[in-house]
């Protein structure tokens, strides 16, 4: 990345360099496109791998959310595994969103909307949320992000979050339990490779 470029930069300034990567999604191998100036362009990062390995099949329909989608491994998995759902791939990084669109076309997926947060209609509620949230944006930013999106879960629906243990998964767990005490039941669903998968169920 160029100096000043972070994966949570809205418009990376570094010159675009596309690359091809071979990855496994939903049990099959695919060749997809990534680029510099985004999160984990060389491969599916460990946290996302842990999330995908420890999350049950998504609901068969409705609106589903990948919050902080990057180049799209979670959103594309949701779309492949739940072809009748509408997948919202949300990120503030415009380059990442364009890569999600490219990869969705590569896979022939027509049920993926790669959009900025403000472009998700306010009346959309989600049957599930899957996220490898951007922990490094800082605690207040992260809490604001989750406070915005978790309340948009439909009743009796689940959010699945993967967080590195040494980056505060347990404190985030406590914060979720405290902040959403009347709305969400939060449990640790899995621990693997230094990551925790948290399940937040809407009452």
C-alpha positions as CSV (number, residue, x, y, z in Angstrom):
1,X,0.0,0.0,0.0
2,X,1.1,3.6,-0.6
3,X,1.8,5.7,2.5
4,X,-1.5,6.9,3.8
5,X,-3.5,4.0,2.3
6,X,-5.4,1.8,4.8
7,X,-8.0,-0.7,4.0
8,X,-10.5,1.7,5.7
9,X,-9.5,4.5,3.4
10,X,-12.5,5.4,1.3
11,X,-10.6,6.1,-1.9
12,X,-7.1,4.6,-2.0
13,X,-4.6,6.9,-3.6
14,X,-2.1,4.2,-4.7
15,X,-2.1,3.3,-8.4
16,X,-4.5,0.4,-9.0
17,X,-2.7,-2.9,-9.5
18,X,-5.1,-5.8,-10.1
19,X,-4.0,-9.4,-9.3
20,X,-5.6,-12.8,-9.6
21,X,-5.9,-15.1,-6.6
22,X,-7.2,-18.7,-6.3
23,X,-9.4,-19.2,-3.3
24,X,-11.9,-21.7,-2.0
25,X,-15.4,-20.5,-1.4
26,X,-18.4,-22.6,-0.5
27,X,-16.4,-25.8,-1.1
28,X,-15.1,-24.9,-4.5
29,X,-12.0,-23.2,-5.9
30,X,-12.3,-20.0,-7.9
31,X,-9.9,-17.5,-9.5
32,X,-10.9,-14.1,-8.4
33,X,-9.5,-10.5,-8.6
34,X,-8.0,-8.5,-5.8
35,X,-5.8,-5.4,-5.7
36,X,-3.5,-3.2,-3.6
37,X,-5.0,-0.7,-1.3
38,X,-7.5,-3.1,0.3
39,X,-7.5,-5.5,3.2
40,X,-5.7,-8.9,2.7
41,X,-5.4,-8.8,-1.1
42,X,-3.1,-11.9,-1.3
43,X,-5.5,-14.5,0.2
44,X,-8.5,-14.9,2.4
45,X,-7.3,-13.7,5.8
46,X,-7.2,-16.0,8.8
47,X,-10.1,-14.3,10.6
48,X,-12.4,-14.6,7.6
49,X,-11.4,-18.3,7.2
50,X,-12.3,-18.9,10.8
51,X,-15.6,-17.2,10.4
52,X,-16.5,-19.1,7.3
53,X,-15.5,-22.4,8.9
54,X,-17.6,-21.9,12.0
55,X,-20.8,-20.3,10.7
56,X,-23.9,-22.4,9.8
57,X,-25.5,-22.1,6.4
58,X,-27.0,-18.7,5.9
59,X,-30.8,-18.3,5.7
60,X,-32.3,-19.3,2.4
61,X,-33.7,-15.9,1.6
62,X,-34.1,-12.3,2.7
63,X,-31.6,-9.6,3.0
64,X,-28.2,-10.6,4.4
65,X,-25.2,-8.3,5.2
66,X,-21.4,-8.6,5.0
67,X,-20.2,-5.6,7.0
68,X,-16.7,-4.5,6.0
69,X,-16.7,-6.7,2.9
70,X,-13.2,-6.0,1.5
71,X,-12.8,-7.7,-1.9
72,X,-15.7,-10.0,-1.0
73,X,-15.0,-13.5,0.3
74,X,-17.8,-13.4,2.9
75,X,-20.3,-11.7,0.6
76,X,-19.5,-14.1,-2.3
77,X,-19.9,-17.1,0.0
78,X,-23.3,-15.8,1.2
79,X,-24.4,-15.4,-2.4
80,X,-23.2,-18.8,-3.4
81,X,-24.7,-20.6,-0.4
82,X,-28.0,-18.6,-0.5
83,X,-28.8,-17.8,-4.1
84,X,-32.3,-16.6,-3.3
85,X,-31.1,-14.0,-0.8
86,X,-30.1,-10.4,-1.5
87,X,-26.5,-9.9,-0.3
88,X,-25.5,-6.4,0.8
89,X,-21.7,-6.1,0.7
90,X,-20.9,-2.9,2.6
91,X,-17.6,-1.1,2.9
92,X,-16.3,2.4,2.8
93,X,-13.4,1.5,0.5
94,X,-14.6,2.2,-3.1
95,X,-11.8,0.0,-4.6
96,X,-12.9,-2.9,-2.5
97,X,-16.6,-2.5,-3.6
98,X,-15.6,-2.5,-7.3
99,X,-13.6,-5.7,-6.7
100,X,-16.7,-7.3,-5.2
101,X,-18.7,-6.3,-8.3
102,X,-16.0,-7.8,-10.6
103,X,-15.9,-11.0,-8.6
104,X,-19.6,-11.3,-8.5
105,X,-19.7,-11.0,-12.3
106,X,-16.9,-13.6,-12.5
107,X,-19.0,-16.1,-10.5
108,X,-22.2,-15.2,-12.4
109,X,-23.9,-13.9,-9.2
110,X,-26.7,-11.4,-9.6
111,X,-27.7,-11.2,-6.0
112,X,-24.8,-9.1,-4.6
113,X,-25.2,-5.4,-4.0
114,X,-21.7,-3.9,-3.2
115,X,-22.5,-0.5,-1.8
116,X,-21.4,2.3,0.6
117,X,-23.1,2.2,4.0
118,X,-25.3,5.1,3.2
119,X,-26.6,3.3,0.0
120,X,-28.4,0.6,1.9
121,X,-32.0,1.5,2.1
122,X,-33.1,2.5,5.7
123,X,-36.0,0.0,5.7
124,X,-33.9,-3.1,5.0
125,X,-33.6,-5.5,7.9
126,X,-31.3,-8.5,7.8
127,X,-31.9,-12.2,8.2
128,X,-28.2,-12.6,9.1
129,X,-25.1,-10.4,9.4
130,X,-21.6,-11.9,8.9
131,X,-18.6,-9.7,9.6
132,X,-14.9,-9.6,10.1
133,X,-15.2,-6.1,11.5
134,X,-12.4,-3.6,11.1
135,X,-11.0,-3.7,14.7
136,X,-8.1,-1.4,13.9
137,X,-10.3,1.6,13.2
138,X,-10.5,2.0,17.0
139,X,-12.9,1.2,19.7
140,X,-15.3,4.2,19.3
141,X,-15.5,3.8,15.5
142,X,-16.1,0.0,15.9
143,X,-18.8,0.5,18.5
144,X,-20.5,3.1,16.4
145,X,-20.4,0.7,13.4
146,X,-21.9,-2.2,15.4
147,X,-24.5,0.1,17.0
148,X,-25.6,1.2,13.6
149,X,-26.0,-2.2,12.0
150,X,-26.8,-4.8,14.7
151,X,-30.2,-3.2,15.5
152,X,-31.1,-3.9,11.9
153,X,-31.2,-7.7,12.5
154,X,-34.6,-9.2,12.1
155,X,-36.1,-10.8,15.3
156,X,-34.8,-14.4,15.9
157,X,-31.9,-13.7,13.5
158,X,-28.2,-14.0,14.1
159,X,-25.1,-11.9,13.6
160,X,-21.7,-13.7,13.4
161,X,-18.6,-11.7,14.1
162,X,-14.9,-12.9,14.1
163,X,-12.4,-11.0,16.3
164,X,-8.8,-11.8,17.1
165,X,-8.5,-12.7,20.8
166,X,-5.5,-10.4,21.4
167,X,-7.3,-7.5,19.7
168,X,-10.1,-7.5,22.3
169,X,-12.6,-10.2,21.4
170,X,-13.5,-10.7,25.1
171,X,-14.0,-7.0,25.8
172,X,-16.1,-6.7,22.7
173,X,-18.2,-9.6,23.9
174,X,-18.8,-7.8,27.2
175,X,-19.6,-4.5,25.4
176,X,-22.1,-6.2,23.2
177,X,-23.8,-7.9,26.1
178,X,-24.0,-4.7,28.1
179,X,-25.0,-2.4,25.2
180,X,-27.6,-4.7,23.7
181,X,-28.7,-6.4,26.9
182,X,-32.4,-6.1,26.0
183,X,-32.1,-7.0,22.3
184,X,-29.3,-9.5,21.8
185,X,-28.1,-12.8,23.3
186,X,-24.3,-12.9,22.8
187,X,-22.4,-16.2,22.9
188,X,-18.9,-17.4,21.9
189,X,-19.6,-19.8,19.1
190,X,-16.0,-20.9,18.4
191,X,-12.3,-20.3,19.1
192,X,-9.7,-21.1,16.5
193,X,-6.3,-19.9,15.4
194,X,-6.3,-17.0,17.9
195,X,-9.7,-15.8,16.8
196,X,-13.1,-16.0,18.5
197,X,-16.4,-16.2,16.6
198,X,-19.2,-14.3,18.5
199,X,-22.9,-15.1,17.8
200,X,-25.4,-12.3,18.6
201,X,-29.0,-13.5,18.4
202,X,-31.8,-10.9,18.1
203,X,-34.5,-11.6,20.7
